[in-house]
């Protein structure tokens, strides 16, 4: 499986990425071994993720999310939490 995810950094900014192992990637971000952007903004908190069958799909979605303004990203995050709540 491939994942596209959004994390909130300690400074309140959002970071979007993709991975094949979500738990390992979040741990890497928090250990300072993740993306350059998150190294100085630790810890990060996972806010949102989507699952894909192929790397290409995950990368396309990552790019699409990165093009969104912050407000739209927050709507995506909050919309996902509302859908998960019974």
C-alpha positions in Angstrom: 0.0 0.0 0.0 1.0 3.6 -0.6 -0.1 6.5 1.6 -0.5 10.2 1.1 -0.5 12.1 4.5 -0.7 15.4 6.1 1.0 16.2 9.4 0.9 19.3 11.6 4.3 20.5 12.7 5.1 21.9 16.1 5.0 25.4 14.7 1.4 24.9 13.3 2.4 24.5 9.7 1.2 21.6 7.6 3.4 19.2 5.7 2.1 16.7 3.0 4.1 13.7 1.9 3.7 10.1 0.7 5.1 6.8 2.0 4.7 3.0 1.9 4.9 2.7 5.8 2.9 5.4 7.6 4.0 4.6 11.1 7.7 4.4 10.2 7.5 7.7 8.2 5.9 9.6 11.1 8.5 8.1 13.5 11.3 9.2 11.0 9.9 12.8 10.9 9.8 12.9 14.7 13.3 11.5 15.0 14.6 14.2 12.7 15.3 11.8 9.8 12.2 12.8 7.7 11.9 15.6 5.3 14.2 18.6 5.6 11.1 20.8 6.2 10.1 18.9 9.3 13.5 18.5 10.9 13.3 21.8 12.7 9.6 21.7 13.3 9.3 18.6 15.5 7.3 16.9 16.8 4.8 16.3 14.0 1.3 14.9 14.5 -0.5 12.9 11.8 -3.8 14.6 10.9 -4.9 12.9 7.7 -4.0 10.1 5.3 -5.3 8.3 2.3 -4.5 4.9 1.0 -3.6 4.0 -2.6 -2.7 0.9 -4.6 0.1 2.4 -6.6 2.9 4.9 -5.9 1.8 6.9 -8.9 -1.7 7.5 -7.4 -0.2 8.5 -4.1 2.3 10.9 -5.7 -0.5 12.5 -7.8 -2.6 13.0 -4.7 0.3 14.4 -2.8 0.9 16.9 -5.6 -2.8 17.8 -5.7 -3.0 18.4 -1.9 0.2 20.5 -2.0 -1.5 22.8 -4.5 -4.4 23.5 -2.1 -4.5 26.6 0.1 -4.3 25.9 3.8 -8.0 26.5 4.3 -8.9 23.7 1.8 -6.4 21.4 3.5 -8.1 22.0 6.8 -11.5 21.3 5.3 -10.1 18.0 3.9 -8.7 17.1 7.4 -11.9 18.0 9.3 -14.1 16.4 6.7 -12.2 13.1 7.2 -12.7 13.2 10.9 -16.4 13.9 10.6 -16.7 10.9 8.3 -14.9 8.6 10.7 -17.1 9.6 13.7 -20.1 7.3 14.2 
